[in-house]
Amino acid sequence: MSDDHAYQAISAYDHPISRLAPTPHIDRIANEGMRFDNAFVENSLSSPSRACTITGLYSHQNGQRMLLEGIDSTRTFFSEVLQQAGYQTGMIGKWHLMCTPKGFDYYHVFWDQGTYYNPQFLGQDSHGKYIREEGYATELITQHAIEFLDNRDKEKPFCLMVHHKAPHRSWFPATQHLGMYDNVTFPIPETMWDDYATRGSAAHTQKMEIGEDMELVLDLKVDSVGAGPVNYARTIAEYGRMNAEQKAANEAYFGKRYNQFQEDKLTGRALVEWKYQTYLRDYLSVIHSVDESVGEILDYLDRNGLAENTIVVYTSDQGFYMGEHGWFDKRFMYEESMHTPLLIRYPREIKPHSVCTTMVQNIDYAPTFIDYAHAKKPKEMTGLSLAPLFQGKEPKNWRKSLYYHYYDYPSWHVTRKHDGVRTDRYKLIHFYGKGGTRAQQENQYQNTPGTREYNSFQWMSRSGYIENDPDINYMELYDLKNDPNELHNIYGQPGTEKITRKLQKLLDGYRKQLNIDEY
């Protein structure tokens, strides 16, 4: 699993961006297995998504509704079930759930998000301390993954989770990949200059626009003018972790970018397009290291006779905006962030070059792994096993719709709370909740002094990052067949009454069935 890896940036999905920045090793999983074209998340945010993956439960069921706190660690993790079934289990890289990894014979995980250079790891042998390791995060994760495979008990089956920090913001490439796409000009998305004319206030009050909200220091490493103190400190902290050789390489490269930026004095659309191109060049350079990592692990499986009987899964914790609607980041129920890449190889059951168009969700991963471990799925797990889909057939009783719920407001990028339902053709979204600092009262941890959510909220409130947004309660409706870019909200338009009633009934049904207590 990678962090914030858009399907648009995996060449197996044949998006115009990925054609210019291919991912041949990740593509191997698709070419030798199955590409899922309709894989989605239940909550497009890192920790909540990871909690869904490890528990097979929706956010309100596993407790992790918001980014920094919440997971109910008394819930069953699929790693525990596999461990009890005789599997040797390992977890390496980004954990980002505010509890000690459980159900793992071995873990070696980052502090918080981790850093790209010389990150700190916690393991069973580090005596509760996070220990700095020299190197680039993606390469260190790969090294530890191969060490786990080398040192495992060869008499036991194994389950290894390899979770990369990359390509999470703020996109620091490995020194050998700095500038690798500087001579590539990526296509501008057709929705780049979207004015959100048919949508409600949430699309207008967000803070994830490349033009307005992508920061020159934190994201593009060129200038401190206008940088917020927290994000400026985060960028300086990454540089501060580098050793002399790493720092020299980064300062030489980004120093040249800074000088050119100062000379060009870009404004208006030219500045936005420069930001977009620079963002993609760094983001895709970071992904190149992830692709190399996948190649190393696949080669290891081949060399050691493990490829035939090992299920290999590649996914991201959610989708990501590559300039669509003028945005970066994720969070919204709109397609680019709800839609996540999912590639699975299992030679014993999946034919090469298979494509699955059935709608699946990240709550389905845990039941799938338990199914293939021949273990019993806990009754509480909501997700479905993907095993029947490996044969290329969709079971008659498979779900025909998906439920989505985003809770993390007021917080970074100030994306409003919303839930909704998606079918193969339509999407109904309900935006709701108090606006601005008034919304704090709706959130448990933001009201609890001493928690990270509380401290984060206090900073955003004092700095003016959280503005006086309106209280909202409105719907949006999209016809994905006729409007795949979701530019035209047709809620309330004549002729949509029947489909609106049908979707509202579906949405109400999910809320009742799942005991949703907030909408």
PEUR-V803006 format. One record per pair of residues at least 24 apart in sequence whose C-alpha atoms are under 7 Angstrom apart, sorted by sequence separation. I is the first residue (numbers start at 0). GAP is how many residues later the second one is. D is the distance in whole Angstrom. If there is no record, write none. Layout:
i:I gap:GAP d:D
i:I gap:GAP d:D
//
This chain:
i:53 gap:24 d:6
i:78 gap:24 d:5
i:315 gap:24 d:6
i:436 gap:24 d:7
i:78 gap:25 d:6
i:315 gap:25 d:6
i:72 gap:26 d:7
i:76 gap:26 d:7
i:137 gap:26 d:6
i:314 gap:26 d:5
i:409 gap:26 d:6
i:314 gap:27 d:5
i:409 gap:27 d:7
i:313 gap:28 d:6
i:314 gap:28 d:7
i:68 gap:29 d:6
i:313 gap:29 d:5
i:409 gap:29 d:6
i:436 gap:29 d:7
i:312 gap:30 d:6
i:313 gap:30 d:6
i:409 gap:30 d:7
i:435 gap:30 d:6
i:312 gap:31 d:5
i:435 gap:31 d:5
i:221 gap:32 d:7
i:311 gap:32 d:6
i:312 gap:32 d:7
i:435 gap:32 d:5
i:220 gap:33 d:6
i:310 gap:33 d:7
i:311 gap:33 d:5
i:434 gap:33 d:6
i:435 gap:33 d:5
i:310 gap:34 d:6
i:311 gap:34 d:7
i:434 gap:34 d:5
i:221 gap:35 d:7
i:222 gap:35 d:7
i:310 gap:35 d:5
i:434 gap:35 d:5
i:221 gap:36 d:5
i:309 gap:36 d:6
i:355 gap:36 d:7
i:357 gap:36 d:7
i:433 gap:36 d:7
i:434 gap:36 d:5
i:308 gap:37 d:7
i:433 gap:37 d:4
i:135 gap:38 d:6
i:307 gap:38 d:7
i:432 gap:38 d:6
i:433 gap:38 d:7
i:307 gap:39 d:5
i:308 gap:39 d:7
i:432 gap:39 d:6
i:307 gap:40 d:6
i:349 gap:40 d:5
i:431 gap:40 d:5
i:432 gap:40 d:7
i:348 gap:41 d:6
i:349 gap:41 d:6
i:430 gap:41 d:7
i:431 gap:41 d:4
i:348 gap:42 d:7
i:430 gap:42 d:6
i:431 gap:42 d:7
i:430 gap:43 d:5
i:429 gap:44 d:6
i:430 gap:44 d:6
i:429 gap:45 d:5
i:410 gap:46 d:7
i:428 gap:46 d:6
i:429 gap:46 d:7
i:275 gap:47 d:7
i:428 gap:47 d:5
i:92 gap:48 d:6
i:169 gap:48 d:6
i:427 gap:48 d:6
i:428 gap:48 d:6
i:46 gap:49 d:6
i:91 gap:49 d:6
i:169 gap:49 d:5
i:427 gap:49 d:5
i:46 gap:50 d:6
i:426 gap:50 d:6
i:427 gap:50 d:7
i:113 gap:51 d:7
i:426 gap:51 d:5
i:112 gap:52 d:7
i:425 gap:52 d:6
i:426 gap:52 d:7
i:91 gap:53 d:7
i:425 gap:53 d:5
i:424 gap:54 d:6
i:425 gap:54 d:6
i:424 gap:55 d:5
i:115 gap:56 d:6
i:409 gap:56 d:7
i:424 gap:56 d:6
i:219 gap:58 d:7
i:219 gap:59 d:7
i:210 gap:61 d:5
i:209 gap:62 d:7
i:209 gap:65 d:7
i:209 gap:66 d:7
i:87 gap:68 d:6
i:86 gap:69 d:6
i:87 gap:69 d:6
i:88 gap:69 d:6
i:89 gap:69 d:6
i:90 gap:69 d:6
i:91 gap:69 d:6
i:92 gap:69 d:6
i:93 gap:69 d:5
i:85 gap:70 d:7
i:86 gap:70 d:5
i:87 gap:70 d:5
i:88 gap:70 d:5
i:89 gap:70 d:5
i:90 gap:70 d:5
i:91 gap:70 d:5
i:92 gap:70 d:5
i:93 gap:70 d:6
i:86 gap:71 d:5
i:87 gap:71 d:6
i:88 gap:71 d:6
i:89 gap:71 d:6
i:90 gap:71 d:6
i:91 gap:71 d:6
i:92 gap:71 d:6
i:93 gap:71 d:6
i:174 gap:71 d:7
i:86 gap:72 d:7
i:174 gap:74 d:6
i:174 gap:75 d:7
i:330 gap:75 d:7
i:427 gap:75 d:7
i:330 gap:84 d:7
i:420 gap:86 d:6
i:419 gap:87 d:6
i:431 gap:87 d:7
i:185 gap:91 d:7
i:184 gap:92 d:7
i:181 gap:99 d:6
i:180 gap:100 d:5
i:179 gap:105 d:6
i:402 gap:107 d:7
i:176 gap:108 d:6
i:172 gap:109 d:6
i:171 gap:110 d:7
i:170 gap:111 d:6
i:170 gap:112 d:5
i:172 gap:112 d:6
i:173 gap:112 d:7
i:172 gap:113 d:5
i:171 gap:114 d:7
i:170 gap:115 d:6
i:166 gap:116 d:6
i:209 gap:116 d:6
i:208 gap:117 d:6
i:209 gap:117 d:5
i:208 gap:118 d:4
i:209 gap:118 d:6
i:166 gap:119 d:6
i:207 gap:119 d:5
i:208 gap:119 d:6
i:165 gap:120 d:6
i:166 gap:120 d:6
i:207 gap:120 d:6
i:116 gap:121 d:7
i:165 gap:121 d:7
i:207 gap:121 d:6
i:114 gap:123 d:7
i:117 gap:123 d:6
i:116 gap:124 d:6
i:117 gap:124 d:7
i:116 gap:125 d:6
i:191 gap:131 d:6
i:193 gap:131 d:5
i:191 gap:132 d:5
i:192 gap:132 d:6
i:193 gap:132 d:7
i:190 gap:133 d:5
i:191 gap:133 d:5
i:192 gap:133 d:6
i:188 gap:134 d:6
i:190 gap:134 d:5
i:191 gap:134 d:4
i:188 gap:135 d:6
i:137 gap:151 d:7
i:141 gap:151 d:6
i:137 gap:152 d:6
i:138 gap:154 d:7
i:0 gap:161 d:6
i:1 gap:161 d:6
i:2 gap:161 d:6
i:0 gap:162 d:5
i:1 gap:162 d:5
i:2 gap:162 d:6
i:4 gap:162 d:6
i:0 gap:163 d:6
i:1 gap:163 d:6
i:2 gap:163 d:6
i:3 gap:163 d:6
i:1 gap:164 d:6
i:2 gap:164 d:6
i:3 gap:164 d:6
i:1 gap:165 d:7
i:2 gap:165 d:5
i:16 gap:169 d:6
i:16 gap:170 d:7
i:207 gap:205 d:6
i:206 gap:206 d:4
i:205 gap:207 d:6
i:206 gap:207 d:6
i:205 gap:208 d:5
i:205 gap:209 d:5
i:201 gap:213 d:7
i:201 gap:214 d:6
i:20 gap:263 d:7
i:25 gap:265 d:6
i:24 gap:266 d:6
i:24 gap:267 d:7
i:49 gap:267 d:6
i:22 gap:268 d:6
i:25 gap:268 d:6
i:48 gap:268 d:6
i:24 gap:269 d:6
i:24 gap:270 d:5
i:45 gap:271 d:6
i:44 gap:273 d:7
i:43 gap:274 d:5
i:40 gap:277 d:6
i:43 gap:286 d:6
i:44 gap:286 d:6
i:43 gap:287 d:5
i:43 gap:288 d:7
i:77 gap:288 d:5
i:81 gap:288 d:6
i:84 gap:288 d:7
i:80 gap:289 d:7
i:84 gap:290 d:6
i:197 gap:290 d:6
i:198 gap:290 d:6
i:81 gap:291 d:6
i:197 gap:291 d:5
i:77 gap:292 d:7
i:43 gap:293 d:6
i:43 gap:294 d:6
i:40 gap:297 d:5
i:39 gap:298 d:5
i:40 gap:298 d:7
i:39 gap:299 d:4
i:40 gap:299 d:7
i:38 gap:300 d:6
i:39 gap:300 d:5
i:37 gap:301 d:7
i:38 gap:301 d:6
i:38 gap:302 d:7
i:38 gap:303 d:6
i:57 gap:305 d:7
i:35 gap:306 d:5
i:56 gap:306 d:6
i:34 gap:307 d:6
i:35 gap:307 d:6
i:55 gap:307 d:4
i:34 gap:308 d:5
i:55 gap:308 d:6
i:33 gap:309 d:6
i:34 gap:309 d:7
i:52 gap:309 d:6
i:55 gap:309 d:7
i:33 gap:310 d:5
i:51 gap:310 d:6
i:52 gap:310 d:5
i:55 gap:310 d:5
i:4 gap:311 d:5
i:32 gap:311 d:6
i:33 gap:311 d:6
i:51 gap:311 d:5
i:54 gap:311 d:6
i:55 gap:311 d:7
i:3 gap:312 d:6
i:6 gap:312 d:7
i:32 gap:312 d:4
i:52 gap:312 d:6
i:53 gap:312 d:6
i:0 gap:313 d:6
i:1 gap:313 d:7
i:2 gap:313 d:6
i:3 gap:313 d:6
i:5 gap:313 d:5
i:29 gap:313 d:6
i:31 gap:313 d:6
i:32 gap:313 d:6
i:52 gap:313 d:6
i:0 gap:314 d:5
i:1 gap:314 d:5
i:2 gap:314 d:6
i:3 gap:314 d:6
i:4 gap:314 d:6
i:5 gap:314 d:5
i:28 gap:314 d:6
i:29 gap:314 d:7
i:32 gap:314 d:7
i:0 gap:315 d:5
i:1 gap:315 d:7
i:3 gap:315 d:6
i:4 gap:315 d:6
i:28 gap:315 d:6
i:29 gap:315 d:7
i:0 gap:316 d:7
i:3 gap:316 d:6
i:28 gap:316 d:5
i:33 gap:316 d:7
i:32 gap:317 d:6
i:32 gap:318 d:6
i:33 gap:318 d:7
i:32 gap:319 d:5
i:33 gap:319 d:6
i:34 gap:319 d:6
i:35 gap:319 d:6
i:36 gap:319 d:6
i:37 gap:319 d:6
i:41 gap:319 d:7
i:31 gap:320 d:4
i:32 gap:320 d:6
i:33 gap:320 d:4
i:34 gap:320 d:5
i:35 gap:320 d:5
i:36 gap:320 d:5
i:37 gap:320 d:6
i:38 gap:320 d:6
i:39 gap:320 d:6
i:40 gap:320 d:5
i:41 gap:320 d:7
i:30 gap:321 d:6
i:31 gap:321 d:6
i:32 gap:321 d:6
i:33 gap:321 d:5
i:34 gap:321 d:6
i:35 gap:321 d:6
i:37 gap:321 d:5
i:38 gap:321 d:5
i:39 gap:321 d:5
i:40 gap:321 d:5
i:30 gap:322 d:5
i:33 gap:322 d:7
i:37 gap:322 d:6
i:38 gap:322 d:6
i:39 gap:322 d:6
i:29 gap:323 d:6
i:56 gap:324 d:6
i:55 gap:325 d:5
i:56 gap:325 d:5
i:55 gap:326 d:6
i:56 gap:326 d:7
i:55 gap:327 d:5
i:6 gap:333 d:6
i:5 gap:334 d:7
i:6 gap:334 d:5
i:5 gap:335 d:7
i:65 gap:341 d:6
i:66 gap:341 d:7
i:64 gap:342 d:6
i:65 gap:342 d:5
i:64 gap:343 d:7
i:41 gap:361 d:7
i:42 gap:361 d:6
i:41 gap:362 d:5
i:42 gap:362 d:6
i:41 gap:363 d:6
i:42 gap:363 d:5
i:67 gap:384 d:6
i:68 gap:384 d:7
i:67 gap:385 d:6
//
